[in-house]
Amino acid sequence: MLDIKLIRKEPEVVQKRLRLKDPKIDLAPLIKADKEWQAITPKLENLRAEKNRLAKEVGFKKAKNEDSSKEIERMSALKTQEAELSKEQASLEETVKTLLSEYPNLPFSGTGMLKDCSKVTSCFLVLKEWIF
């Protein structure tokens, strides 16, 4: 399985090396899903932090017998948003994992390019030179 960190760091290099195995391979769907996942994750963490801050505030207000209805309303709204974002994040994470599992491993750097694999039932790549 490919390393998502390597794809994030050097997508063009990974794309080029994968195309040595199959010229039709495209990393765009994986990169798009991963970027969406990366965008949602900090939003979700911020919502959780805000919800935790409000929970502490409600606790302090209840200890002082003060009204905390505004904070409780805000917490319930945040809880709904958190559930939606969490569901979306899980879906994107599953998409990324599925796409990662569909791509082949990177070929060895000395491997030549595969010309046409459409008429062959199995293809084998041969090293250009032995490295010993």
Beta strands, then each sheet from edge to edge (+ up, - down):
end
